Amino acid sequence: MTALGAALLLAAPAAAQLPVDETGATIVEELVARPLSPGPAWWRVADEDSSVWIMSLVQETPAGFAWDRTVMERRMYGANLLIKPFDLSLVDPRSILGASGLLLQVPFMLGGGPKRPKPNPVPLEQRLAPDISARFVSLRESLGQPAERYAPLEPLDAMRLIERDFRDKHPRRGGEVFRQIEATAKRNGVRTVAAYKVRIPSVKMQRISPTRGKEAECLDRALVSLPRDYERMRRSAYAWARGDTRTTLFRAESPMGGALSCSYGVGATLEANSPLARRLDEEFVAGQVATLERALKTPGRSIAVLPVESPAGHLNLGLLGTNGVLARLKARGYEITAPPGLEGK
């Protein structure tokens, strides 16, 4: 259930991800930095006798990813709290209704859709348009897979298989960084609290039966997006590890853009510009601000690990946004210190 809530919070709205504004109009420029200290960027929120050190958090990393934990481990020692981005609230009636609605759809999602035709005697690569076929061959060969593996499949089935082959070849880890941070907190006896309680929205899954032409479009989308999104994720992770906050804002698109969105449609309520997605982002920011303020009522130091972006991709509502977490805390009179890379500027 926690994974389900996390997926709804972080993955589904990003399926219609908003573009990053490179002009900086939606982010607070003086809060974006490439710090001088090793490891990820940190921001400090403080009043007279307490402080919260906020480290940006990366959601996905390549397999074997490593980062400098020196500063994190030093600041965790003696901390009051570790504040994580979210947790699933099953006591909220809306969560119960939303989860029940999703669970009722499990048989529908596992039903397998329309019966697939018998294997096509004409090899897949000969049935595709020349440009799509060329992209398919290029990706297939980069994965070391023979043409025969996909030859009898229809495009949608070939898309599912090549996505799986790509992820086997280029594994990625979700939540690995936070698990390492949480383990450090446990070793130091630091209690963990959530900045936001996820309430599962009620959504409707709608089965999609693509035409043959549409299946080819779905396959082509996967051929383009798989290597592109993996590279974005990889670049973003390593930028995060060296404290390059701006690059981490260019996050990879949601994997819902592939096989899942071509097989099932999630109700329009989860589109990034929908009222639900906007309300989700507003609640996410408000929850973070309220939790940080509660932590600041206790003298001493607390640690927070928060994503720089909002769930639905509204940059102005993220950690660094003009209406985001740090901007709201600054407006309430707290002292905000940006990473040391901006000192003297």
C-alpha positions as CSV (number, residue, x, y, z in Angstrom):
1,M,0.0,0.0,0.0
2,T,2.9,2.4,0.7
3,A,4.3,1.7,-2.7
4,L,0.9,2.3,-4.3
5,G,0.6,5.7,-2.5
6,A,4.1,6.7,-3.5
7,A,3.4,5.7,-7.1
8,L,0.2,7.8,-7.2
9,L,2.0,10.7,-5.5
10,L,5.2,10.8,-7.6
11,A,4.6,8.8,-10.8
12,A,1.1,9.2,-12.0
13,P,0.9,13.0,-12.2
14,A,4.3,13.2,-13.9
15,A,2.8,11.3,-16.9
16,A,1.7,14.7,-18.1
17,Q,4.8,16.4,-16.8
18,L,5.0,20.2,-17.0
19,P,8.1,21.5,-18.9
20,V,11.0,22.9,-16.9
21,D,11.1,26.7,-17.1
22,E,14.7,27.4,-18.0
23,T,14.2,31.2,-17.6
24,G,14.0,30.7,-13.8
25,A,10.7,32.5,-13.6
26,T,9.2,29.9,-11.3
27,I,12.2,29.3,-9.0
28,V,14.0,31.5,-6.6
29,E,17.4,32.0,-8.2
30,E,19.4,32.8,-5.1
31,L,18.4,29.4,-3.6
32,V,19.9,27.4,-6.6
33,A,23.5,26.6,-6.2
34,R,26.4,24.3,-6.8
35,P,27.9,24.1,-3.3
36,L,31.5,23.9,-2.3
37,S,31.0,21.2,0.3
38,P,31.1,17.5,-0.8
39,G,27.9,15.7,-1.6
40,P,24.4,17.0,-2.3
41,A,23.2,20.5,-1.7
42,W,21.9,21.6,1.8
43,W,19.7,24.6,2.9
44,R,19.4,25.8,6.5
45,V,16.2,27.1,8.0
46,A,16.6,28.7,11.4
47,D,15.2,30.8,14.2
48,E,16.7,31.9,17.5
49,D,17.4,28.5,19.0
50,S,16.6,25.8,16.4
51,S,17.4,24.8,12.8
52,V,16.4,22.4,10.1
53,W,19.0,21.3,7.6
54,I,17.3,20.4,4.3
55,M,19.0,18.1,1.9
56,S,17.5,17.7,-1.6
57,L,16.5,14.1,-2.4
58,V,16.8,12.2,-5.6
59,Q,14.1,9.5,-6.2
60,E,15.9,7.2,-8.7
61,T,19.5,6.3,-9.3
62,P,21.4,4.0,-11.6
63,A,22.5,0.6,-10.2
64,G,25.8,0.9,-8.3
65,F,25.3,4.6,-7.6
66,A,27.4,6.1,-4.8
67,W,27.5,9.5,-3.1
68,D,29.4,11.3,-0.4
69,R,27.6,10.9,2.9
70,T,30.1,12.7,5.0
71,V,28.1,15.8,5.6
72,M,24.8,13.9,6.0
73,E,26.3,11.6,8.7
74,R,27.9,14.5,10.6
75,R,24.6,16.5,10.7
76,M,22.5,13.4,11.6
77,Y,24.5,12.8,14.7
78,G,22.6,14.4,17.6
79,A,19.7,15.5,15.4
80,N,16.1,15.7,16.9
81,L,14.3,14.4,13.8
82,L,14.6,13.1,10.3
83,I,11.8,14.5,8.1
84,K,11.0,12.4,5.1
85,P,8.9,13.6,2.1
86,F,5.7,11.6,2.7
87,D,4.0,8.7,4.2
88,L,0.7,6.9,3.4
89,S,-2.2,7.8,5.6
90,L,-4.6,4.9,5.8
91,V,-6.6,6.4,8.6
92,D,-7.9,9.2,6.3
93,P,-11.3,8.2,4.9
94,R,-10.4,9.5,1.5
95,S,-7.4,7.1,1.4
96,I,-9.6,4.2,2.4
97,L,-12.1,5.0,-0.4
98,G,-9.3,5.6,-3.0
99,A,-7.5,2.4,-2.1
100,S,-10.7,0.4,-2.1
101,G,-11.5,1.8,-5.6
102,L,-8.1,0.8,-6.9
103,L,-8.2,-2.7,-5.3
104,L,-11.6,-3.3,-6.9
105,Q,-9.9,-2.7,-10.3
106,V,-7.2,-5.2,-9.7
107,P,-9.1,-8.0,-11.5
108,F,-9.7,-5.6,-14.4
109,M,-6.0,-4.7,-14.6
110,L,-4.9,-8.3,-14.4
111,G,-7.5,-9.4,-17.0
112,G,-4.9,-9.1,-19.8
113,G,-7.0,-7.1,-22.2
114,P,-8.3,-8.4,-25.6
115,K,-7.0,-11.7,-26.9
116,R,-3.8,-11.3,-28.8
117,P,-3.6,-12.7,-32.3
118,K,-1.5,-15.7,-33.3
119,P,2.2,-15.0,-34.0
120,N,2.6,-13.1,-37.2
121,P,4.6,-15.1,-39.8
122,V,6.1,-11.8,-41.2
123,P,9.0,-10.7,-38.9
124,L,8.2,-7.6,-36.8
125,E,11.0,-5.5,-38.3
126,Q,9.6,-6.0,-41.8
127,R,6.1,-4.9,-40.7
128,L,7.2,-1.6,-39.1
129,A,7.6,1.6,-41.0
130,P,11.2,2.1,-42.1
131,D,12.1,4.8,-39.6
132,I,10.5,2.9,-36.7
133,S,12.2,-0.3,-37.8
134,A,15.6,1.4,-37.9
135,R,15.1,2.8,-34.4
136,F,14.0,-0.7,-33.2
137,V,17.0,-2.4,-34.7
138,S,19.4,0.2,-33.2
139,L,18.0,-0.2,-29.7
140,R,17.7,-4.0,-30.0
141,E,21.3,-4.3,-31.1
142,S,22.5,-2.0,-28.3
143,L,20.8,-4.5,-25.9
144,G,22.5,-7.5,-27.5
145,Q,19.2,-9.1,-28.4
146,P,18.6,-11.1,-31.6
147,A,15.8,-10.1,-34.1
148,E,14.2,-13.5,-33.6
149,R,13.3,-12.6,-30.0
150,Y,10.7,-10.1,-31.1
151,A,10.0,-11.3,-34.7
152,P,6.5,-13.0,-34.1
153,L,5.2,-10.3,-31.8
154,E,2.8,-7.5,-32.4
155,P,4.2,-4.0,-31.7
156,L,2.6,-3.5,-28.3
157,D,3.9,-6.9,-27.1
158,A,7.3,-6.1,-28.6
159,M,7.2,-2.7,-26.7
160,R,6.6,-4.5,-23.4
161,L,9.4,-6.9,-24.0
162,I,12.0,-4.4,-25.1
163,E,11.2,-2.2,-22.2
164,R,11.8,-5.1,-19.9
165,D,15.0,-6.0,-21.7
166,F,16.2,-2.3,-21.5
167,R,15.6,-2.2,-17.7
168,D,17.4,-5.5,-17.3
169,K,20.4,-4.1,-19.1
170,H,20.2,-0.7,-17.4
171,P,18.8,-1.3,-13.9
172,R,17.7,1.7,-11.8
173,R,17.0,1.9,-8.1
174,G,14.0,3.7,-6.6
175,G,14.3,5.0,-3.1
176,E,17.8,3.6,-2.5
177,V,19.2,7.0,-1.4
178,F,16.5,7.5,1.2
179,R,17.0,4.0,2.6
180,Q,20.6,4.8,3.2
181,I,19.7,8.1,4.9
182,E,17.1,6.3,7.1
183,A,19.6,3.7,8.1
184,T,21.9,6.4,9.3
185,A,19.1,8.0,11.3
186,K,18.3,4.6,13.0
187,R,22.0,4.1,13.9
188,N,21.9,7.5,15.6
189,G,18.6,7.0,17.3
190,V,16.9,9.8,15.3
191,R,13.2,9.5,15.0
192,T,11.7,9.7,11.5
193,V,8.5,11.7,10.7
194,A,6.7,12.4,7.4
195,A,6.3,15.9,6.0
196,Y,3.1,14.9,4.2
197,K,0.5,12.2,4.6
198,V,-0.5,10.8,1.2
199,R,-4.2,10.4,0.7
200,I,-4.9,8.0,-2.2
201,P,-7.2,9.8,-4.7
202,S,-10.1,7.9,-6.3
203,V,-9.1,7.2,-9.9
204,K,-10.5,5.1,-12.7
205,M,-8.4,2.9,-14.9
206,Q,-9.7,2.6,-18.4
207,R,-8.5,-0.2,-20.7
208,I,-7.2,1.0,-24.0
209,S,-7.2,-1.3,-27.1
210,P,-4.8,0.4,-29.5
211,T,-5.2,-0.1,-33.3
212,R,-2.3,-1.6,-35.1
213,G,-1.1,1.8,-36.2
214,K,-1.4,3.1,-32.7
215,E,0.5,0.1,-31.4
216,A,3.4,1.1,-33.7
217,E,3.2,4.6,-32.3
218,C,3.4,3.3,-28.7
219,L,6.4,1.1,-29.7
220,D,8.2,4.1,-31.3
221,R,7.5,6.2,-28.2
222,A,9.2,3.6,-26.1
223,L,12.2,3.4,-28.5
224,V,12.8,7.1,-28.2
225,S,12.0,7.5,-24.5
226,L,13.8,4.6,-22.9
227,P,17.4,5.7,-23.6
228,R,16.5,9.4,-23.3
229,D,14.8,9.1,-19.9
230,Y,17.5,6.8,-18.5
231,E,20.1,9.3,-19.5
232,R,18.1,12.1,-17.9
233,M,17.8,10.1,-14.7
234,R,21.5,9.2,-14.7
235,R,22.6,12.7,-15.3
236,S,20.2,14.1,-12.7
237,A,21.4,11.6,-10.1
238,Y,25.1,12.4,-10.6
239,A,24.3,16.1,-10.6
240,W,22.5,15.7,-7.3
241,A,25.5,13.9,-5.8
242,R,27.8,16.8,-6.6
243,G,25.2,19.5,-5.4
244,D,24.2,20.7,-8.8
245,T,20.6,21.6,-8.0
246,R,19.7,23.1,-11.3
247,T,20.4,20.0,-13.3
248,T,18.4,17.9,-10.9
249,L,15.3,19.9,-11.9
250,F,15.5,18.3,-15.3
251,R,14.0,15.0,-14.0
252,A,13.2,12.0,-16.2
253,E,9.6,11.5,-17.4
254,S,7.4,9.0,-15.7
255,P,7.6,5.4,-16.9
256,M,3.8,5.6,-17.3
257,G,4.6,7.0,-20.7
258,G,5.3,3.5,-22.0
259,A,3.5,0.2,-21.7
260,L,1.2,1.2,-18.9
261,S,-0.3,4.3,-20.6
262,C,-0.6,2.4,-23.9
263,S,-2.6,-0.4,-22.1
264,Y,-4.5,1.6,-19.5
265,G,-5.6,5.2,-19.2
266,V,-5.6,6.9,-15.8
267,G,-8.5,9.3,-15.4
268,A,-7.9,12.9,-16.5
269,T,-8.0,13.8,-12.7
270,L,-4.3,12.9,-12.6
271,E,-3.1,15.1,-15.4
272,A,-0.5,17.7,-14.3
273,N,-2.7,20.7,-15.0
274,S,-5.9,19.2,-13.5
275,P,-7.4,20.7,-10.3
276,L,-6.6,17.5,-8.4
277,A,-2.9,17.6,-9.4
278,R,-2.7,21.3,-8.5
279,R,-4.4,20.6,-5.1
280,L,-2.0,17.7,-4.5
281,D,1.0,20.0,-5.0
282,E,-0.5,22.7,-2.8
283,E,-1.1,20.2,0.0
284,F,2.4,18.8,-0.5
285,V,4.0,22.2,0.0
286,A,1.7,23.1,2.9
287,G,2.4,19.8,4.6
288,Q,6.2,20.3,4.3
289,V,6.0,23.9,5.6
290,A,3.9,22.9,8.6
291,T,6.2,19.9,9.5
292,L,9.3,22.1,9.3
293,E,7.7,24.7,11.5
294,R,6.8,22.1,14.1
295,A,10.5,20.9,14.1
296,L,11.7,24.4,14.6
297,K,9.7,24.7,17.8
298,T,12.2,22.2,19.4
299,P,15.6,23.7,20.3
300,G,18.4,22.0,18.4
301,R,18.9,20.6,15.0
302,S,16.7,18.5,12.7
303,I,17.3,17.0,9.3
304,A,14.9,17.0,6.3
305,V,15.3,15.3,3.0
306,L,12.9,16.7,0.4
307,P,12.6,16.5,-3.4
308,V,13.3,19.8,-5.2
309,E,10.2,19.2,-7.4
310,S,6.6,18.9,-6.6
311,P,4.7,15.7,-7.3
312,A,2.9,17.0,-10.5
313,G,5.9,19.0,-11.7
314,H,4.8,22.6,-10.8
315,L,8.2,24.2,-10.2
316,N,6.8,27.2,-8.5
317,L,5.5,24.9,-5.8
318,G,8.6,22.8,-5.3
319,L,11.3,23.2,-2.7
320,L,12.9,26.2,-4.5
321,G,9.8,27.6,-6.2
322,T,8.6,31.2,-5.9
323,N,5.6,29.9,-4.0
324,G,7.5,26.8,-2.7
325,V,8.7,25.5,0.7
326,L,11.7,27.8,1.3
327,A,10.0,30.9,-0.1
328,R,7.0,30.4,2.3
329,L,9.3,29.9,5.3
330,K,11.3,33.0,4.4
331,A,8.1,35.0,4.2
332,R,7.2,33.8,7.7
333,G,10.4,35.3,9.1
334,Y,12.7,32.3,9.2
335,E,16.4,32.7,8.3
336,I,17.2,30.8,5.1
337,T,20.8,30.0,4.3
338,A,21.5,28.7,0.8
339,P,24.4,26.2,0.0
340,P,27.9,27.7,0.4
341,G,28.5,27.9,-3.3
342,L,26.5,31.2,-3.3
343,E,28.4,32.9,-0.5
344,G,29.8,36.3,-1.5
345,K,27.5,36.5,-4.5
